[in-house]
């Protein structure tokens, strides 16, 4: 199979190089543009539990089984960068359990990636208001999201990233089998305060291997 593909690839090289000048001219004339803001109704549209999007489970004490299922679904979509479906899943969880602070915090990530910073801040603020009566595990997740958000909002401030990393170390010691915290530790190895996983370097390998081993248990 390799022998049949390589000649074809080499045959296409001259055509590709011929297109480079046109591509360069085209790029020069591209004006910067904002990510379009999607209708809020789309992000809150009811959804159903689906399969084939990854197996994720981060148990939140006190959440109803149905709300937990949609919260887990939202996390699975976040891991796959499917922001719209993540938002829909988290909102579905919140319809079933409006006091699920972790879902309010998690949907703020989807909002931020969908160019809705005001909604992201509002969701995180709601999570912080609700979390007082929740479990230590859920309180820790909301705290981590708040520190992550503070770091994202100050990309030139190394102190905010350092504070977030310190909190992750503490959370990891408190909840050593939490896969989501392990994944956040891996993301935080990057100096990009808004890292979501696409730009991780070699420094993240150990943390990612740890998260994978926890997920397999």
mmCIF file of the C-alpha atoms, coordinates in Angstrom:
data_MODEL
# 
_entry.id   MODEL 
# 
loop_
_atom_site.group_PDB 
_atom_site.id 
_atom_site.type_symbol 
_atom_site.label_atom_id 
_atom_site.label_alt_id 
_atom_site.label_comp_id 
_atom_site.label_asym_id 
_atom_site.label_entity_id 
_atom_site.label_seq_id 
_atom_site.pdbx_PDB_ins_code 
_atom_site.Cartn_x 
_atom_site.Cartn_y 
_atom_site.Cartn_z 
_atom_site.occupancy 
_atom_site.B_iso_or_equiv 
_atom_site.pdbx_formal_charge 
_atom_site.auth_seq_id 
_atom_site.auth_comp_id 
_atom_site.auth_asym_id 
_atom_site.auth_atom_id 
_atom_site.pdbx_PDB_model_num 
ATOM 1   C CA . UNK A 1 1   ? 0.000   0.000  0.000  1.00 0.00 ? 1   UNK A CA 1 
ATOM 2   C CA . UNK A 1 2   ? 2.844   2.386  0.828  1.00 0.00 ? 2   UNK A CA 1 
ATOM 3   C CA . UNK A 1 3   ? 4.435   1.820  -2.563 1.00 0.00 ? 3   UNK A CA 1 
ATOM 4   C CA . UNK A 1 4   ? 1.265   2.821  -4.366 1.00 0.00 ? 4   UNK A CA 1 
ATOM 5   C CA . UNK A 1 5   ? 0.699   5.964  -2.272 1.00 0.00 ? 5   UNK A CA 1 
ATOM 6   C CA . UNK A 1 6   ? 4.182   7.478  -2.362 1.00 0.00 ? 6   UNK A CA 1 
ATOM 7   C CA . UNK A 1 7   ? 4.431   7.883  -6.156 1.00 0.00 ? 7   UNK A CA 1 
ATOM 8   C CA . UNK A 1 8   ? 1.060   9.602  -6.188 1.00 0.00 ? 8   UNK A CA 1 
ATOM 9   C CA . UNK A 1 9   ? 2.196   11.976 -3.455 1.00 0.00 ? 9   UNK A CA 1 
ATOM 10  C CA . UNK A 1 10  ? 5.365   12.848 -5.335 1.00 0.00 ? 10  UNK A CA 1 
ATOM 11  C CA . UNK A 1 11  ? 3.391   13.383 -8.554 1.00 0.00 ? 11  UNK A CA 1 
ATOM 12  C CA . UNK A 1 12  ? 1.249   15.948 -6.780 1.00 0.00 ? 12  UNK A CA 1 
ATOM 13  C CA . UNK A 1 13  ? 4.210   17.942 -5.445 1.00 0.00 ? 13  UNK A CA 1 
ATOM 14  C CA . UNK A 1 14  ? 4.709   20.102 -8.586 1.00 0.00 ? 14  UNK A CA 1 
ATOM 15  C CA . UNK A 1 15  ? 1.050   21.086 -8.568 1.00 0.00 ? 15  UNK A CA 1 
ATOM 16  C CA . UNK A 1 16  ? 1.227   21.939 -4.884 1.00 0.00 ? 16  UNK A CA 1 
ATOM 17  C CA . UNK A 1 17  ? 4.234   24.210 -5.406 1.00 0.00 ? 17  UNK A CA 1 
ATOM 18  C CA . UNK A 1 18  ? 2.475   25.908 -8.314 1.00 0.00 ? 18  UNK A CA 1 
ATOM 19  C CA . UNK A 1 19  ? -0.365  26.794 -5.977 1.00 0.00 ? 19  UNK A CA 1 
ATOM 20  C CA . UNK A 1 20  ? 1.871   28.336 -3.308 1.00 0.00 ? 20  UNK A CA 1 
ATOM 21  C CA . UNK A 1 21  ? 2.096   31.830 -4.857 1.00 0.00 ? 21  UNK A CA 1 
ATOM 22  C CA . UNK A 1 22  ? -1.680  31.980 -5.213 1.00 0.00 ? 22  UNK A CA 1 
ATOM 23  C CA . UNK A 1 23  ? -2.128  30.838 -1.638 1.00 0.00 ? 23  UNK A CA 1 
ATOM 24  C CA . UNK A 1 24  ? 0.324   33.486 -0.444 1.00 0.00 ? 24  UNK A CA 1 
ATOM 25  C CA . UNK A 1 25  ? -1.542  36.256 -2.284 1.00 0.00 ? 25  UNK A CA 1 
ATOM 26  C CA . UNK A 1 26  ? -4.850  34.955 -0.962 1.00 0.00 ? 26  UNK A CA 1 
ATOM 27  C CA . UNK A 1 27  ? -3.534  34.947 2.617  1.00 0.00 ? 27  UNK A CA 1 
ATOM 28  C CA . UNK A 1 28  ? -2.311  38.521 2.239  1.00 0.00 ? 28  UNK A CA 1 
ATOM 29  C CA . UNK A 1 29  ? -5.835  39.700 1.479  1.00 0.00 ? 29  UNK A CA 1 
ATOM 30  C CA . UNK A 1 30  ? -7.547  37.895 4.360  1.00 0.00 ? 30  UNK A CA 1 
ATOM 31  C CA . UNK A 1 31  ? -8.872  40.340 6.911  1.00 0.00 ? 31  UNK A CA 1 
ATOM 32  C CA . UNK A 1 32  ? -8.944  39.329 10.585 1.00 0.00 ? 32  UNK A CA 1 
ATOM 33  C CA . UNK A 1 33  ? -12.364 38.187 11.700 1.00 0.00 ? 33  UNK A CA 1 
ATOM 34  C CA . UNK A 1 34  ? -14.076 37.288 14.942 1.00 0.00 ? 34  UNK A CA 1 
ATOM 35  C CA . UNK A 1 35  ? -15.523 33.911 15.728 1.00 0.00 ? 35  UNK A CA 1 
ATOM 36  C CA . UNK A 1 36  ? -19.276 34.357 15.199 1.00 0.00 ? 36  UNK A CA 1 
ATOM 37  C CA . UNK A 1 37  ? -21.385 34.367 18.343 1.00 0.00 ? 37  UNK A CA 1 
ATOM 38  C CA . UNK A 1 38  ? -23.867 31.510 18.254 1.00 0.00 ? 38  UNK A CA 1 
ATOM 39  C CA . UNK A 1 39  ? -27.469 31.921 19.420 1.00 0.00 ? 39  UNK A CA 1 
ATOM 40  C CA . UNK A 1 40  ? -27.850 31.055 23.093 1.00 0.00 ? 40  UNK A CA 1 
ATOM 41  C CA . UNK A 1 41  ? -30.914 28.956 22.262 1.00 0.00 ? 41  UNK A CA 1 
ATOM 42  C CA . UNK A 1 42  ? -28.688 26.622 20.240 1.00 0.00 ? 42  UNK A CA 1 
ATOM 43  C CA . UNK A 1 43  ? -26.333 26.063 23.159 1.00 0.00 ? 43  UNK A CA 1 
ATOM 44  C CA . UNK A 1 44  ? -29.219 25.350 25.529 1.00 0.00 ? 44  UNK A CA 1 
ATOM 45  C CA . UNK A 1 45  ? -31.166 23.124 23.146 1.00 0.00 ? 45  UNK A CA 1 
ATOM 46  C CA . UNK A 1 46  ? -32.206 19.837 24.827 1.00 0.00 ? 46  UNK A CA 1 
ATOM 47  C CA . UNK A 1 47  ? -30.113 16.819 23.958 1.00 0.00 ? 47  UNK A CA 1 
ATOM 48  C CA . UNK A 1 48  ? -30.004 13.096 24.665 1.00 0.00 ? 48  UNK A CA 1 
ATOM 49  C CA . UNK A 1 49  ? -27.359 10.750 26.031 1.00 0.00 ? 49  UNK A CA 1 
ATOM 50  C CA . UNK A 1 50  ? -25.249 9.473  23.146 1.00 0.00 ? 50  UNK A CA 1 
ATOM 51  C CA . UNK A 1 51  ? -22.678 6.771  22.707 1.00 0.00 ? 51  UNK A CA 1 
ATOM 52  C CA . UNK A 1 52  ? -19.440 6.794  20.761 1.00 0.00 ? 52  UNK A CA 1 
ATOM 53  C CA . UNK A 1 53  ? -18.170 10.077 22.196 1.00 0.00 ? 53  UNK A CA 1 
ATOM 54  C CA . UNK A 1 54  ? -15.852 8.624  24.833 1.00 0.00 ? 54  UNK A CA 1 
ATOM 55  C CA . UNK A 1 55  ? -16.322 7.094  28.262 1.00 0.00 ? 55  UNK A CA 1 
ATOM 56  C CA . UNK A 1 56  ? -15.951 9.734  30.969 1.00 0.00 ? 56  UNK A CA 1 
ATOM 57  C CA . UNK A 1 57  ? -17.133 9.607  34.560 1.00 0.00 ? 57  UNK A CA 1 
ATOM 58  C CA . UNK A 1 58  ? -16.414 12.191 37.240 1.00 0.00 ? 58  UNK A CA 1 
ATOM 59  C CA . UNK A 1 59  ? -18.809 11.402 40.090 1.00 0.00 ? 59  UNK A CA 1 
ATOM 60  C CA . UNK A 1 60  ? -20.403 14.387 41.792 1.00 0.00 ? 60  UNK A CA 1 
ATOM 61  C CA . UNK A 1 61  ? -21.982 13.526 45.133 1.00 0.00 ? 61  UNK A CA 1 
ATOM 62  C CA . UNK A 1 62  ? -25.622 14.532 45.343 1.00 0.00 ? 62  UNK A CA 1 
ATOM 63  C CA . UNK A 1 63  ? -26.201 14.737 41.604 1.00 0.00 ? 63  UNK A CA 1 
ATOM 64  C CA . UNK A 1 64  ? -29.134 12.744 40.255 1.00 0.00 ? 64  UNK A CA 1 
ATOM 65  C CA . UNK A 1 65  ? -28.158 9.796  38.049 1.00 0.00 ? 65  UNK A CA 1 
ATOM 66  C CA . UNK A 1 66  ? -29.576 11.524 34.963 1.00 0.00 ? 66  UNK A CA 1 
ATOM 67  C CA . UNK A 1 67  ? -27.810 14.802 35.684 1.00 0.00 ? 67  UNK A CA 1 
ATOM 68  C CA . UNK A 1 68  ? -24.585 12.882 36.271 1.00 0.00 ? 68  UNK A CA 1 
ATOM 69  C CA . UNK A 1 69  ? -24.912 11.164 32.888 1.00 0.00 ? 69  UNK A CA 1 
ATOM 70  C CA . UNK A 1 70  ? -25.259 14.460 31.054 1.00 0.00 ? 70  UNK A CA 1 
ATOM 71  C CA . UNK A 1 71  ? -22.450 16.038 33.055 1.00 0.00 ? 71  UNK A CA 1 
ATOM 72  C CA . UNK A 1 72  ? -20.183 13.157 32.050 1.00 0.00 ? 72  UNK A CA 1 
ATOM 73  C CA . UNK A 1 73  ? -21.330 13.518 28.441 1.00 0.00 ? 73  UNK A CA 1 
ATOM 74  C CA . UNK A 1 74  ? -20.414 17.201 28.534 1.00 0.00 ? 74  UNK A CA 1 
ATOM 75  C CA . UNK A 1 75  ? -16.925 16.342 29.780 1.00 0.00 ? 75  UNK A CA 1 
ATOM 76  C CA . UNK A 1 76  ? -16.514 13.818 26.959 1.00 0.00 ? 76  UNK A CA 1 
ATOM 77  C CA . UNK A 1 77  ? -17.422 16.491 24.422 1.00 0.00 ? 77  UNK A CA 1 
ATOM 78  C CA . UNK A 1 78  ? -14.995 18.961 26.034 1.00 0.00 ? 78  UNK A CA 1 
ATOM 79  C CA . UNK A 1 79  ? -12.191 16.436 25.667 1.00 0.00 ? 79  UNK A CA 1 
ATOM 80  C CA . UNK A 1 80  ? -13.031 16.139 21.961 1.00 0.00 ? 80  UNK A CA 1 
ATOM 81  C CA . UNK A 1 81  ? -13.287 19.929 21.443 1.00 0.00 ? 81  UNK A CA 1 
ATOM 82  C CA . UNK A 1 82  ? -16.972 19.646 20.475 1.00 0.00 ? 82  UNK A CA 1 
ATOM 83  C CA . UNK A 1 83  ? -17.907 22.859 22.239 1.00 0.00 ? 83  UNK A CA 1 
ATOM 84  C CA . UNK A 1 84  ? -21.533 23.235 21.111 1.00 0.00 ? 84  UNK A CA 1 
ATOM 85  C CA . UNK A 1 85  ? -22.516 19.712 22.140 1.00 0.00 ? 85  UNK A CA 1 
ATOM 86  C CA . UNK A 1 86  ? -20.621 20.117 25.401 1.00 0.00 ? 86  UNK A CA 1 
ATOM 87  C CA . UNK A 1 87  ? -22.660 23.216 26.212 1.00 0.00 ? 87  UNK A CA 1 
ATOM 88  C CA . UNK A 1 88  ? -25.904 21.416 25.345 1.00 0.00 ? 88  UNK A CA 1 
ATOM 89  C CA . UNK A 1 89  ? -24.999 18.441 27.550 1.00 0.00 ? 89  UNK A CA 1 
ATOM 90  C CA . UNK A 1 90  ? -24.104 20.631 30.527 1.00 0.00 ? 90  UNK A CA 1 
ATOM 91  C CA . UNK A 1 91  ? -27.318 22.607 30.150 1.00 0.00 ? 91  UNK A CA 1 
ATOM 92  C CA . UNK A 1 92  ? -29.258 19.359 30.024 1.00 0.00 ? 92  UNK A CA 1 
ATOM 93  C CA . UNK A 1 93  ? -27.577 18.334 33.292 1.00 0.00 ? 93  UNK A CA 1 
ATOM 94  C CA . UNK A 1 94  ? -28.517 21.690 34.802 1.00 0.00 ? 94  UNK A CA 1 
ATOM 95  C CA . UNK A 1 95  ? -32.143 21.319 33.761 1.00 0.00 ? 95  UNK A CA 1 
ATOM 96  C CA . UNK A 1 96  ? -32.171 18.133 35.826 1.00 0.00 ? 96  UNK A CA 1 
ATOM 97  C CA . UNK A 1 97  ? -30.077 19.537 38.687 1.00 0.00 ? 97  UNK A CA 1 
ATOM 98  C CA . UNK A 1 98  ? -29.800 23.359 38.681 1.00 0.00 ? 98  UNK A CA 1 
ATOM 99  C CA . UNK A 1 99  ? -27.542 23.206 41.750 1.00 0.00 ? 99  UNK A CA 1 
ATOM 100 C CA . UNK A 1 100 ? -24.852 21.075 40.091 1.00 0.00 ? 100 UNK A CA 1 
ATOM 101 C CA . UNK A 1 101 ? -22.076 23.627 40.511 1.00 0.00 ? 101 UNK A CA 1 
ATOM 102 C CA . UNK A 1 102 ? -19.536 21.551 38.574 1.00 0.00 ? 102 UNK A CA 1 
ATOM 103 C CA . UNK A 1 103 ? -21.722 21.732 35.465 1.00 0.00 ? 103 UNK A CA 1 
ATOM 104 C CA . UNK A 1 104 ? -21.991 25.521 35.750 1.00 0.00 ? 104 UNK A CA 1 
ATOM 105 C CA . UNK A 1 105 ? -18.186 25.682 36.024 1.00 0.00 ? 105 UNK A CA 1 
ATOM 106 C CA . UNK A 1 106 ? -17.571 23.259 33.160 1.00 0.00 ? 106 UNK A CA 1 
ATOM 107 C CA . UNK A 1 107 ? -19.923 24.986 30.732 1.00 0.00 ? 107 UNK A CA 1 
ATOM 108 C CA . UNK A 1 108 ? -17.858 28.137 31.191 1.00 0.00 ? 108 UNK A CA 1 
ATOM 109 C CA . UNK A 1 109 ? -15.049 26.387 29.281 1.00 0.00 ? 109 UNK A CA 1 
ATOM 110 C CA . UNK A 1 110 ? -17.361 25.726 26.329 1.00 0.00 ? 110 UNK A CA 1 
ATOM 111 C CA . UNK A 1 111 ? -18.612 29.311 26.439 1.00 0.00 ? 111 UNK A CA 1 
ATOM 112 C CA . UNK A 1 112 ? -15.088 30.675 26.371 1.00 0.00 ? 112 UNK A CA 1 
ATOM 113 C CA . UNK A 1 113 ? -14.196 28.574 23.330 1.00 0.00 ? 113 UNK A CA 1 
ATOM 114 C CA . UNK A 1 114 ? -17.390 29.718 21.602 1.00 0.00 ? 114 UNK A CA 1 
ATOM 115 C CA . UNK A 1 115 ? -16.520 33.418 21.980 1.00 0.00 ? 115 UNK A CA 1 
ATOM 116 C CA . UNK A 1 116 ? -18.991 34.018 24.804 1.00 0.00 ? 116 UNK A CA 1 
ATOM 117 C CA . UNK A 1 117 ? -16.781 35.458 27.574 1.00 0.00 ? 117 UNK A CA 1 
ATOM 118 C CA . UNK A 1 118 ? -19.637 37.184 29.402 1.00 0.00 ? 118 UNK A CA 1 
ATOM 119 C CA . UNK A 1 119 ? -21.620 33.949 29.607 1.00 0.00 ? 119 UNK A CA 1 
ATOM 120 C CA . UNK A 1 120 ? -18.465 32.122 30.732 1.00 0.00 ? 120 UNK A CA 1 
ATOM 121 C CA . UNK A 1 121 ? -17.953 34.570 33.602 1.00 0.00 ? 121 UNK A CA 1 
ATOM 122 C CA . UNK A 1 122 ? -21.619 34.391 34.593 1.00 0.00 ? 122 UNK A CA 1 
ATOM 123 C CA . UNK A 1 123 ? -21.626 30.578 34.638 1.00 0.00 ? 123 UNK A CA 1 
ATOM 124 C CA . UNK A 1 124 ? -18.487 30.448 36.743 1.00 0.00 ? 124 UNK A CA 1 
ATOM 125 C CA . UNK A 1 125 ? -19.909 33.029 39.148 1.00 0.00 ? 125 UNK A CA 1 
ATOM 126 C CA . UNK A 1 126 ? -23.044 30.911 39.529 1.00 0.00 ? 126 UNK A CA 1 
ATOM 127 C CA . UNK A 1 127 ? -20.901 27.845 40.242 1.00 0.00 ? 127 UNK A CA 1 
ATOM 128 C CA . UNK A 1 128 ? -19.041 29.725 42.961 1.00 0.00 ? 128 UNK A CA 1 
ATOM 129 C CA . UNK A 1 129 ? -22.320 30.836 44.543 1.00 0.00 ? 129 UNK A CA 1 
ATOM 130 C CA . UNK A 1 130 ? -23.768 27.321 44.580 1.00 0.00 ? 130 UNK A CA 1 
ATOM 131 C CA . UNK A 1 131 ? -20.739 25.288 45.571 1.00 0.00 ? 131 UNK A CA 1 
ATOM 132 C CA . UNK A 1 132 ? -20.707 26.077 49.296 1.00 0.00 ? 132 UNK A CA 1 
ATOM 133 C CA . UNK A 1 133 ? -23.175 23.298 50.094 1.00 0.00 ? 133 UNK A CA 1 
ATOM 134 C CA . UNK A 1 134 ? -21.650 20.714 47.752 1.00 0.00 ? 134 UNK A CA 1 
ATOM 135 C CA . UNK A 1 135 ? -19.044 17.992 48.344 1.00 0.00 ? 135 UNK A CA 1 
ATOM 136 C CA . UNK A 1 136 ? -15.341 18.720 48.881 1.00 0.00 ? 136 UNK A CA 1 
ATOM 137 C CA . UNK A 1 137 ? -14.659 17.093 45.522 1.00 0.00 ? 137 UNK A CA 1 
ATOM 138 C CA . UNK A 1 138 ? -17.059 19.412 43.700 1.00 0.00 ? 138 UNK A CA 1 
ATOM 139 C CA . UNK A 1 139 ? -15.793 22.450 45.590 1.00 0.00 ? 139 UNK A CA 1 
ATOM 140 C CA . UNK A 1 140 ? -12.283 21.579 44.486 1.00 0.00 ? 140 UNK A CA 1 
ATOM 141 C CA . UNK A 1 141 ? -13.324 21.350 40.824 1.00 0.00 ? 141 UNK A CA 1 
ATOM 142 C CA . UNK A 1 142 ? -15.009 24.744 40.938 1.00 0.00 ? 142 UNK A CA 1 
ATOM 143 C CA . UNK A 1 143 ? -11.978 26.253 42.664 1.00 0.00 ? 143 UNK A CA 1 
ATOM 144 C CA . UNK A 1 144 ? -9.695  24.851 39.974 1.00 0.00 ? 144 UNK A CA 1 
ATOM 145 C CA . UNK A 1 145 ? -11.859 26.222 37.185 1.00 0.00 ? 145 UNK A CA 1 
ATOM 146 C CA . UNK A 1 146 ? -11.848 29.653 38.844 1.00 0.00 ? 146 UNK A CA 1 
ATOM 147 C CA . UNK A 1 147 ? -8.045  29.644 39.086 1.00 0.00 ? 147 UNK A CA 1 
ATOM 148 C CA . UNK A 1 148 ? -7.759  28.392 35.517 1.00 0.00 ? 148 UNK A CA 1 
ATOM 149 C CA . UNK A 1 149 ? -10.052 31.182 34.333 1.00 0.00 ? 149 UNK A CA 1 
ATOM 150 C CA . UNK A 1 150 ? -8.030  33.791 36.239 1.00 0.00 ? 150 UNK A CA 1 
ATOM 151 C CA . UNK A 1 151 ? -4.902  32.513 34.502 1.00 0.00 ? 151 UNK A CA 1 
ATOM 152 C CA . UNK A 1 152 ? -6.606  32.570 31.091 1.00 0.00 ? 152 UNK A CA 1 
ATOM 153 C CA . UNK A 1 153 ? -7.609  36.190 31.619 1.00 0.00 ? 153 UNK A CA 1 
ATOM 154 C CA . UNK A 1 154 ? -4.026  37.206 32.456 1.00 0.00 ? 154 UNK A CA 1 
ATOM 155 C CA . UNK A 1 155 ? -1.821  35.374 29.921 1.00 0.00 ? 155 UNK A CA 1 
ATOM 156 C CA . UNK A 1 156 ? 1.170   37.612 30.623 1.00 0.00 ? 156 UNK A CA 1 
ATOM 157 C CA . UNK A 1 157 ? 1.018   37.053 34.383 1.00 0.00 ? 157 UNK A CA 1 
ATOM 158 C CA . UNK A 1 158 ? 3.071   34.018 35.348 1.00 0.00 ? 158 UNK A CA 1 
ATOM 159 C CA . UNK A 1 159 ? 1.842   34.261 38.953 1.00 0.00 ? 159 UNK A CA 1 
ATOM 160 C CA . UNK A 1 160 ? -1.700  33.268 38.002 1.00 0.00 ? 160 UNK A CA 1 
ATOM 161 C CA . UNK A 1 161 ? -0.473  30.142 36.223 1.00 0.00 ? 161 UNK A CA 1 
ATOM 162 C CA . UNK A 1 162 ? 1.772   29.310 39.175 1.00 0.00 ? 162 UNK A CA 1 
ATOM 163 C CA . UNK A 1 163 ? -1.188  29.617 41.574 1.00 0.00 ? 163 UNK A CA 1 
ATOM 164 C CA . UNK A 1 164 ? -3.244  27.333 39.356 1.00 0.00 ? 164 UNK A CA 1 
ATOM 165 C CA . UNK A 1 165 ? -0.469  24.741 39.168 1.00 0.00 ? 165 UNK A CA 1 
ATOM 166 C CA . UNK A 1 166 ? -0.061  24.799 42.960 1.00 0.00 ? 166 UNK A CA 1 
ATOM 167 C CA . UNK A 1 167 ? -3.804  24.224 43.424 1.00 0.00 ? 167 UNK A CA 1 
ATOM 168 C CA . UNK A 1 168 ? -3.650  21.331 40.962 1.00 0.00 ? 168 UNK A CA 1 
ATOM 169 C CA . UNK A 1 169 ? -0.872  19.703 42.967 1.00 0.00 ? 169 UNK A CA 1 
ATOM 170 C CA . UNK A 1 170 ? -2.946  20.039 46.135 1.00 0.00 ? 170 UNK A CA 1 
ATOM 171 C CA . UNK A 1 171 ? -6.067  18.713 44.416 1.00 0.00 ? 171 UNK A CA 1 
ATOM 172 C CA . UNK A 1 172 ? -4.145  15.781 43.004 1.00 0.00 ? 172 UNK A CA 1 
ATOM 173 C CA . UNK A 1 173 ? -2.891  14.857 46.470 1.00 0.00 ? 173 UNK A CA 1 
ATOM 174 C CA . UNK A 1 174 ? -6.424  15.152 47.869 1.00 0.00 ? 174 UNK A CA 1 
ATOM 175 C CA . UNK A 1 175 ? -8.070  13.216 45.029 1.00 0.00 ? 175 UNK A CA 1 
ATOM 176 C CA . UNK A 1 176 ? -5.314  11.010 43.577 1.00 0.00 ? 176 UNK A CA 1 
ATOM 177 C CA . UNK A 1 177 ? -7.672  8.891  41.454 1.00 0.00 ? 177 UNK A CA 1 
ATOM 178 C CA . UNK A 1 178 ? -9.493  11.819 39.815 1.00 0.00 ? 178 UNK A CA 1 
ATOM 179 C CA . UNK A 1 179 ? -8.859  11.523 36.064 1.00 0.00 ? 179 UNK A CA 1 
ATOM 180 C CA . UNK A 1 180 ? -10.133 15.012 35.303 1.00 0.00 ? 180 UNK A CA 1 
ATOM 181 C CA . UNK A 1 181 ? -7.691  16.593 37.739 1.00 0.00 ? 181 UNK A CA 1 
ATOM 182 C CA . UNK A 1 182 ? -4.896  14.475 36.238 1.00 0.00 ? 182 UNK A CA 1 
ATOM 183 C CA . UNK A 1 183 ? -5.796  15.762 32.772 1.00 0.00 ? 183 UNK A CA 1 
ATOM 184 C CA . UNK A 1 184 ? -5.852  19.360 34.003 1.00 0.00 ? 184 UNK A CA 1 
ATOM 185 C CA . UNK A 1 185 ? -2.357  18.833 35.441 1.00 0.00 ? 185 UNK A CA 1 
ATOM 186 C CA . UNK A 1 186 ? -1.197  17.691 32.018 1.00 0.00 ? 186 UNK A CA 1 
ATOM 187 C CA . UNK A 1 187 ? -2.679  20.765 30.327 1.00 0.00 ? 187 UNK A CA 1 
ATOM 188 C CA . UNK A 1 188 ? -1.077  23.021 32.929 1.00 0.00 ? 188 UNK A CA 1 
ATOM 189 C CA . UNK A 1 189 ? 2.407   21.840 31.953 1.00 0.00 ? 189 UNK A CA 1 
ATOM 190 C CA . UNK A 1 190 ? 2.064   24.216 29.005 1.00 0.00 ? 190 UNK A CA 1 
ATOM 191 C CA . UNK A 1 191 ? 3.006   27.875 29.395 1.00 0.00 ? 191 UNK A CA 1 
ATOM 192 C CA . UNK A 1 192 ? -0.042  28.721 27.294 1.00 0.00 ? 192 UNK A CA 1 
ATOM 193 C CA . UNK A 1 193 ? -2.568  29.786 29.922 1.00 0.00 ? 193 UNK A CA 1 
ATOM 194 C CA . UNK A 1 194 ? -5.456  28.726 27.649 1.00 0.00 ? 194 UNK A CA 1 
ATOM 195 C CA . UNK A 1 195 ? -4.049  25.334 26.671 1.00 0.00 ? 195 UNK A CA 1 
ATOM 196 C CA . UNK A 1 196 ? -6.750  22.772 25.783 1.00 0.00 ? 196 UNK A CA 1 
ATOM 197 C CA . UNK A 1 197 ? -4.432  19.972 24.671 1.00 0.00 ? 197 UNK A CA 1 
ATOM 198 C CA . UNK A 1 198 ? -3.601  20.699 21.047 1.00 0.00 ? 198 UNK A CA 1 
ATOM 199 C CA . UNK A 1 199 ? -0.225  22.273 21.788 1.00 0.00 ? 199 UNK A CA 1 
ATOM 200 C CA . UNK A 1 200 ? 1.197   20.129 24.572 1.00 0.00 ? 200 UNK A CA 1 
ATOM 201 C CA . UNK A 1 201 ? 4.889   19.313 24.499 1.00 0.00 ? 201 UNK A CA 1 
ATOM 202 C CA . UNK A 1 202 ? 7.062   16.516 25.819 1.00 0.00 ? 202 UNK A CA 1 
ATOM 203 C CA . UNK A 1 203 ? 6.709   17.827 29.365 1.00 0.00 ? 203 UNK A CA 1 
ATOM 204 C CA . UNK A 1 204 ? 3.102   16.636 29.442 1.00 0.00 ? 204 UNK A CA 1 
ATOM 205 C CA . UNK A 1 205 ? 3.846   12.987 28.630 1.00 0.00 ? 205 UNK A CA 1 
ATOM 206 C CA . UNK A 1 206 ? 4.247   11.791 32.222 1.00 0.00 ? 206 UNK A CA 1 
ATOM 207 C CA . UNK A 1 207 ? 1.070   13.565 33.349 1.00 0.00 ? 207 UNK A CA 1 
ATOM 208 C CA . UNK A 1 208 ? -0.883  12.198 30.395 1.00 0.00 ? 208 UNK A CA 1 
ATOM 209 C CA . UNK A 1 209 ? 0.372   8.670  31.049 1.00 0.00 ? 209 UNK A CA 1 
ATOM 210 C CA . UNK A 1 210 ? -0.768  9.021  34.645 1.00 0.00 ? 210 UNK A CA 1 
ATOM 211 C CA . UNK A 1 211 ? -4.232  10.167 33.536 1.00 0.00 ? 211 UNK A CA 1 
ATOM 212 C CA . UNK A 1 212 ? -4.466  7.242  31.114 1.00 0.00 ? 212 UNK A CA 1 
ATOM 213 C CA . UNK A 1 213 ? -3.533  4.724  33.804 1.00 0.00 ? 213 UNK A CA 1 
ATOM 214 C CA . UNK A 1 214 ? -6.159  6.194  36.143 1.00 0.00 ? 214 UNK A CA 1 
ATOM 215 C CA . UNK A 1 215 ? -8.811  5.996  33.432 1.00 0.00 ? 215 UNK A CA 1 
ATOM 216 C CA . UNK A 1 216 ? -7.976  2.354  32.806 1.00 0.00 ? 216 UNK A CA 1 
ATOM 217 C CA . UNK A 1 217 ? -8.484  1.390  36.477 1.00 0.00 ? 217 UNK A CA 1 
# 
